[in-house]
């Protein structure tokens, strides 16, 4: 029955082409799953867990889903730019209801496939239309997926100093120096809040100086905001840098994700915005974004955007959401405090203040690769090689064990 | 900040089919008819959420154990395997051989794009942008966009629609296959060709396959209408299954937008049939890398609905019934439109309306006649003369038939 004529078969695998290596972040979860140690901890991928270590579906999400189910909506295609009520609310969340940009209509915001999809659309747009250099400057380090996203879009990657391993904090001096040397009109990517992977954010005064230098160098600022609300618990506070830059006259690019702050991970909810000079430019940019989007996936998925829009546009649900985001952020902050307390209790002589100073889901522990390896092998604590842990995976039930393990490999 | 970075960004033209719908929406004429964009409509001209979909959605909302966690990069495993089975058949030898895999994608478009991106990186050398990509003349316009943005520089038409005989230009097609450079990629519509509604017969498919095998051409099926075309899943997948039985390695970009009515949930599947499981594994691993920088992981809702349905015999049967309902209504409209045009004595032959299959019909109306239809009669259709049969209802079919009659008799 099966006529496989090997010589003639169009084998599309070039003989020597290899298996792609496992994705470094998602690969951690795969390894974790295979581990049979009852005390194992998954501190790899950044998805929030409650204090029982379970995924957390927000009440406001469940309520929104119930409301939506009642409406018996149809399943007609969305426009290429997605659900209008969503993209409007998405922009408003980031920029603030009183934003001059929103009033003037000089932004274009499209619904995207969560943060990744947003960054990719932005990268594709820059690749096609950005008149300046093809270089995108990332903070060192940055989310691992930033590099291949921009590269696959045809941009080139460079870096500016960001994390100072000696302090486990922000290398403000180094960052300013590097940014002031970036060739004019290059693109600089900034994490709006809760820097991934380090958890190290600039303070407002530092953001102000960064803004000045970026202005001087005439750079195009591209904000990645994946944790609005999730960092400090306050959505306005977490969006401060983005809003400040806009006030200062930067016409920014902005990627937003609702994966973490609404717990809508698998529904793929995000937005991409360009703050333009005027409405005419916004129209032109919008038309080109559609041309980019259509040959990738035609139009975005409805479900998650509908949930997010319902929450953002229904006052009761919006208030509930703010409470729940605040709750998630607070639990993380508490775990940070408990981890440091636990390390002290174990007798660690190291300075662990950075665990408390850092913000958001991730913590750059400062652990070296060999220490990480030991932590995984001997204690079944799974994390990425760079020493990054997802605080969301820490609970009051396992924080003591984690402190014990970290102390064991660092004493 | 002085000069804008985007000063030189030109205004892009709107995508034609969406512009058509936008114009239709703005039209106040009481008898307007939209025969443009490809979505199913009931006889009341309303969108139809399949009863089985409503049922499954309720099950999902009520299931407190479900959450919104990330799917794996390649998608929901139960969805991928069930979707591939639908295309290849439960008893597919290729599946038994463990050489079939899949990537859950955002609709049929997403599946085409991931396949195209993969081919650009790993097919016919590496990072080879000059492999010829053949798409039918005419084809769904986005085929060009997908392969172009994937980086391919040589996208060519293959003969397909014969305007004179209003049918398949088989000789032209076979000739193109014979002349295509080896390793060229051919995008084949598995059934219900968009926009012509004209499919090769089984014998014609066999001829196509023979040449493609002999000339080492790559088979990339676009399957957006399985079940929707004839009402039978098996019948609509015949060509795919035939090619698999002949030993081809191939891609199938599957869409569940139409046959599940899940348009806006973006449910698609790129089925990969490889020579063996080793090749399959390496291929999927590279596709994973492509997915990771495109959308990271696919949306969950639509895949859950389809997966639950396909994996439960009762629901599967119910779904087949729903699909047949849609296909039958389209077939009825085809019959009636042809009958009415014959009754009106509209010049020309109208057999192609019933010979064609699926959602679309290439009426044969020329651009001037189309313009007449739109402007004078407020019947909206694509400039190519393509109509969406789903836009026809028992209430508007007389008006549409009359409009076509006028267009053909008054406008040359």
Interface residues (C-beta under 8 A of the other chain):
Chain A: X1 X2 X3 X4 X5 X6 X8 X9 X10 X11 X12 X13 X14 X17 X18 X19 X20 X23 X26 X45 X47 X55 X56 X57 X61 X65 X66 X69 X72 X74 X75 X76 X77 X78 X79 X80 X113 X114 X115 X116 X117 X120 X129 X130 X131 X132 X145 X148 X149 X151 X152 X185 X215 X218 X220 X249 X250 X251 X259 X263 X264 X265 X266 X267 X268 X274 X276 X277 X281 X283 X284 X285 X287 X288 X290 X291 X292 X294 X295 X296 X297 X298 X299 X300 X301 X302 X303 X304
Chain B: X1 X2 X4 X5 X6 X7 X8 X9 X10 X11 X12 X13 X14 X15 X18 X37 X39 X46 X47 X49 X53 X54 X57 X58 X61 X67 X68 X69 X70 X71 X72 X73 X93 X94 X97 X105 X106 X107 X109 X110 X113 X119 X122 X123 X124 X125 X126 X142 X145 X146 X148 X149 X150 X183 X213 X214 X216 X217 X218 X219 X245 X246 X247 X248 X249 X257 X261 X262 X263 X264 X265 X266 X274 X275 X279 X281 X282 X283 X285 X286 X288 X289 X290 X292 X293 X294 X295 X296 X297 X298 X299 X300 X301 X302
